[in-house]
Amino acid sequence: MTAALKTEQGDFNVEEVDRPEIPHPDWVLARIRMSGICGTDLRHWKKEEPELVHEIMGHEVAGEVVEVGSNVKNVKPGDRVVIETVLGDGTCDWCRVQQYNLCPNLYNVRMKTVSRSFAQYLTGPAEKFHLLPDHVSFEEATVLDTFSVCLHAIQLSGIKLNDTVLITGAGPIGLGQLQLAKLSGADVIISDVVESSLQVARELGADLVINSEKEDVKQRVLDFTNNKGVDIAFECAGGPSMPVTLPQAISCTRVGGKVVIVGGFDAGVTTIPLEWQHIQMAEIKLIPSASYSFWGIHSEMKMCLDLVAKGKLNAKKLITHTYDLENINEAFKTAQNKTQTGAVFVALKI
């Protein structure tokens, strides 16, 4: 099969490699049709990581089933599916209660199996394959991983009707968070430095948009909330922005409010000075949110699929660019340089 392999420089070479085979009777092989580029992928772009050289990356994916193991009942060859790529070891205490996003071996397992979508074929456990309704396109389905991350954060937040919310970062995660917060009955403020992303936020119903490069975010938030601050802030920028955006989110949160940390960190120690006395005295809750899994008896990805299928979440609005796999490096450049390109969510046609 054709696949994009990481190079020593951190970009990709498109090469021919062996196609994966079904390793267990309850696993499925799919022909990938579309994959997405997310913020996590971009944090690895042009970064020298010896452990990832010649590896297949990617984890936002939809395609068609081509082969199933002898025990598989939920899908069959020819079915259109979205593939959930959060996979733990299946043996730990967290996997046992469907909190596999917290599995201590999560990345070791998923990187060797389901998180390999920049290629023509992928195999994984049957329960990770969700049937797509005919009216949900492969492109839309690639955004479901993003929406699932947002839904997990929303549910951890305990959001309520008429809450006021701040979202820092108007990338795919932030814009997904915006849509879910609006669905939950909240008034939503969103901030970013990319004007094209803020325009998408306006079109998706944001009550206030703030260009944090040109405006005082805290003052705009206080003006909007009658000097109280927001009930919940979602930090959705992550990465190198975190030393600015996390303190900013905290400063905009009311006494007794919550800050949900959705944006990702790089591995290792990240030092971010915070006003810990204020956080303690104001009883502001810091809530880390990691990926997604089940919430109660429901798969969070399946919940998001249902919301897209019913027209309650808009995936099409986020998809700004589509490239063929052969042009993956150009696709990453477009996604990285969003101020110039206007990119939000960039998809790869496999």
C-alpha positions in Angstrom: 0.0 0.0 0.0 1.0 3.7 -0.3 1.8 5.4 3.0 3.4 8.7 4.2 6.4 7.9 6.4 8.0 10.3 8.8 11.5 11.4 7.9 14.5 12.3 10.1 13.7 16.0 9.4 10.1 15.6 10.6 8.3 15.8 7.3 7.0 12.9 5.1 8.1 10.6 2.3 5.3 8.9 0.4 6.4 5.2 -0.2 5.1 1.7 -0.8 4.9 -0.4 2.4 3.3 -3.7 3.4 -0.4 -3.7 3.9 -1.5 -4.6 7.4 -3.3 -7.9 8.0 -6.1 -8.6 10.5 -4.4 -10.0 13.6 -7.4 -11.1 15.6 -10.9 -12.6 14.7 -12.6 -9.5 16.2 -10.6 -7.0 14.1 -11.4 -5.2 10.9 -9.4 -4.0 7.9 -10.5 -0.8 6.2 -9.5 1.1 3.0 -8.9 4.6 4.2 -10.6 7.3 2.1 -10.0 10.5 4.1 -7.7 11.5 7.0 -7.4 14.8 8.8 -4.5 16.9 10.1 -4.9 18.0 13.7 -3.0 20.2 16.2 -1.2 17.1 17.6 0.1 16.3 14.1 1.3 19.8 13.6 3.3 19.8 16.9 5.3 16.9 15.4 5.7 18.6 12.0 9.3 19.4 11.0 10.4 18.1 14.4 13.3 15.6 14.7 12.0 12.6 16.6 14.1 9.5 16.0 11.5 7.2 17.5 9.0 8.2 14.8 11.3 7.9 11.8 9.7 5.7 9.1 6.5 5.5 11.1 3.0 6.1 9.8 1.1 8.9 11.6 -2.4 10.2 11.6 -5.5 9.5 13.7 -8.6 11.3 12.2 -9.9 8.8 9.7 -12.8 7.5 7.7 -13.0 4.8 5.0 -14.6 1.6 3.8 -14.5 -1.9 5.3 -12.7 -4.4 3.0 -12.3 -7.4 5.3 -13.5 -8.6 8.7 -12.4 -11.2 11.2 -14.5 -14.3 11.8 -16.1 -12.9 15.0 -17.1 -9.5 13.7 -20.8 -8.8 13.6 -21.2 -5.0 13.6 -19.7 -4.2 10.2 -19.2 -6.0 6.8 -17.1 -5.4 3.7 -18.4 -2.4 1.8 -19.6 -0.5 4.8 -18.7 3.2 5.1 -17.2 3.8 8.6 -15.5 6.4 10.8 -12.7 4.8 12.8 -12.1 5.6 16.4 -8.3 5.7 17.1 -8.2 5.9 20.9 -7.2 2.4 21.8 -5.7 1.2 25.1 -4.3 -2.2 26.1 -7.7 -3.6 27.1 -6.3 -5.1 30.3 -5.8 -2.2 32.7 -8.3 -0.9 35.3 -9.2 2.1 33.1 -9.8 0.1 30.0 -12.0 -2.2 32.0 -14.4 0.6 32.8 -14.2 2.2 29.2 -11.9 5.0 30.3 -9.4 3.8 27.8 -8.3 7.4 27.1 -6.5 7.1 30.5 -4.8 3.8 29.8 -1.1 3.9 30.9 -0.2 2.2 27.6 -2.5 4.2 25.3 0.1 5.7 23.0 2.2 2.6 22.7 -0.9 0.6 21.6 -2.6 3.1 19.4 0.6 4.2 17.5 1.2 0.5 16.5 -2.4 -0.1 15.3 -5.2 2.4 14.8 -3.3 5.7 14.8 -1.7 5.1 11.4 -4.2 6.9 9.0 -1.7 8.6 6.6 -1.9 5.4 4.5 -4.2 3.4 2.3 -5.2 0.7 4.8 -5.7 0.4 8.6 -6.7 -2.4 10.9 -8.3 -2.2 14.4 -10.9 -3.8 16.8 -14.4 -4.0 15.4 -15.9 -1.9 18.2 -13.8 1.1 16.9 -15.6 1.1 13.6 -18.8 3.2 13.5 -21.2 3.0 10.5 -21.7 6.3 8.6 -25.1 7.3 7.5 -25.3 7.8 3.7 -25.6 11.6 4.0 -22.4 12.0 6.2 -19.4 12.3 3.9 -15.9 10.9 4.5 -14.6 14.4 4.9 -17.2 15.3 7.6 -16.4 12.0 9.4 -12.7 13.0 9.7 -13.8 15.9 12.0 -15.5 13.5 14.4 -12.2 12.8 16.3 -12.0 16.5 16.9 -15.6 16.8 18.0 -15.1 13.9 20.4 -12.3 15.6 22.1 -14.5 18.6 22.5 -17.4 16.6 23.8 -15.3 14.9 26.5 -14.2 18.4 27.7 -17.8 19.7 27.6 -18.9 16.8 29.8 -16.1 17.2 32.3 -17.0 20.9 32.6 -20.5 20.3 33.9 -21.8 23.2 31.6 -25.3 24.4 32.3 -27.9 26.4 30.5 -27.2 30.2 30.5 -23.5 29.7 31.5 -21.0 32.2 30.0 -18.0 30.5 28.4 -14.6 31.7 27.1 -12.8 29.6 24.5 -9.1 30.5 23.9 -8.1 29.3 20.4 -10.3 29.2 17.3 -8.7 26.2 15.6 -10.7 23.0 15.0 -10.9 22.1 18.7 -12.0 25.6 19.7 -14.6 25.8 17.0 -15.9 22.4 17.9 -16.0 23.5 21.6 -17.9 26.6 20.5 -20.6 24.6 18.7 -21.1 22.2 21.7 -21.2 25.1 24.2 -23.9 26.8 22.1 -25.8 23.5 21.9 -25.6 23.3 25.7 -27.3 26.7 26.1 -24.3 28.9 26.9 -23.2 32.3 25.7 -19.8 31.9 24.1 -16.8 34.2 23.8 -13.9 33.1 21.7 -10.4 34.6 21.2 -7.6 34.0 18.7 -5.1 35.9 16.7 -6.2 34.6 13.3 -8.9 36.7 11.8 -10.1 34.1 9.3 -10.7 31.7 12.1 -12.6 34.3 14.1 -14.8 34.9 11.1 -15.7 31.2 11.1 -16.5 31.5 14.8 -18.9 34.4 14.0 -20.6 32.4 11.4 -21.0 29.5 13.9 -22.8 31.7 16.4 -20.2 33.1 18.8 -21.7 35.8 20.9 -18.4 37.7 21.1 -15.1 37.3 19.2 -11.9 38.8 20.4 -8.6 39.2 18.4 -6.2 38.7 21.3 -3.4 40.3 19.3 -5.3 43.6 19.0 -7.6 43.7 22.0 -7.4 43.2 25.8 -9.1 39.8 26.3 -9.6 40.2 30.0 -11.2 43.6 29.7 -13.5 42.5 26.8 -14.6 39.5 28.9 -15.2 41.6 32.0 -17.3 44.1 29.9 -19.4 41.2 28.5 -20.0 39.6 31.9 -20.6 42.7 34.0 -17.2 42.4 35.6 -17.9 38.9 36.9 -15.9 36.8 34.5 -16.9 33.6 32.7 -18.4 30.6 34.4 -16.2 28.2 32.4 -13.1 28.8 30.3 -11.8 26.2 27.8 -8.1 26.5 26.9 -8.1 25.1 23.3 -4.9 26.6 21.9 -2.3 24.4 23.5 1.3 23.8 22.5 3.6 26.9 22.5 0.6 29.2 23.2 -0.1 27.6 26.5 2.1 29.9 28.7 0.0 32.8 27.5 -3.4 31.3 27.0 -3.7 29.3 30.2 -3.0 32.2 32.5 -5.3 34.3 30.4 -8.1 31.8 30.6 -7.7 31.7 34.4 -7.7 35.5 34.7 -11.0 35.7 32.8 -12.8 33.1 35.0 -15.1 34.1 37.8 -14.7 33.3 41.5 -15.8 29.7 41.9 -15.5 29.1 38.1 -13.7 26.4 36.1 -10.9 26.2 33.6 -10.9 23.1 31.3 -7.5 22.4 29.8 -8.2 20.9 26.3 -5.1 22.1 24.3 -2.2 19.7 24.3 1.2 19.9 25.8 4.5 18.6 24.4 6.1 15.7 26.3 8.3 16.6 29.3 8.1 19.4 31.9 6.3 22.6 30.9 6.8 25.5 33.3 3.9 28.0 33.3 3.8 30.6 36.2 0.3 31.0 37.5 -1.4 33.1 40.2 -1.8 30.2 42.6 -2.9 32.3 45.5 -5.8 33.7 43.4 -6.7 30.3 42.0 -6.9 28.9 45.6 -8.7 31.9 47.2 -11.2 32.0 44.3 -11.6 28.3 44.3 -11.1 28.2 40.6 -11.1 24.5 39.4 -8.5 23.4 36.9 -9.8 20.5 34.9 -7.5 18.6 32.6 -9.2 16.9 29.7 -7.5 14.1 27.7 -8.9 12.8 24.4 -12.2 10.9 24.7 -13.7 7.5 25.4 -17.1 6.6 26.9 -19.3 8.8 29.0 -21.5 6.5 31.0 -22.8 3.9 28.6 -22.3 6.0 25.5 -19.3 6.2 23.1 -18.4 9.8 22.8 -17.5 9.4 19.2 -20.8 7.8 18.4 -22.6 10.6 20.2 -20.8 13.1 18.0 -21.6 11.1 14.9 -25.3 11.3 15.9 -25.0 15.1 16.3 -23.4 15.5 12.9 -26.0 13.2 11.3 -28.8 15.2 12.8 -27.3 18.5 11.6 -26.6 19.7 15.2 -22.8 19.9 14.6 -21.4 21.5 11.5 -18.3 19.6 10.3 -18.4 21.0 6.7 -17.8 24.6 8.0 -14.5 23.6 9.5 -13.0 21.9 6.4 -11.2 24.5 4.4 -8.7 22.5 2.4 -8.3 19.0 0.9 -5.1 17.5 -0.5 -4.2 14.1 -2.0 -1.8 12.0 0.2 1.0 12.6 -2.4 0.9 16.3 -1.4 0.9 15.7 2.4 3.9 18.1 2.9 2.0 20.9 1.2 -1.1 20.1 3.2 0.9 20.4 6.4 2.4 23.7 5.3 -1.1 25.0 4.6 -2.4 23.8 8.0 0.7 25.3 9.8 0.5 28.7 8.1 -3.2 29.4 8.8 -2.7 33.2 9.1 -1.7 33.3 5.5 -3.9 30.4 4.1 -7.0 30.7 6.2 -6.8 27.0 7.0 -9.0 25.6 9.8 -9.2 21.8 9.2 -7.1 20.3 6.4 -8.1 16.9 5.1 -6.1 14.3 3.1 -7.8 12.3 0.4 -6.1 8.9 0.5 
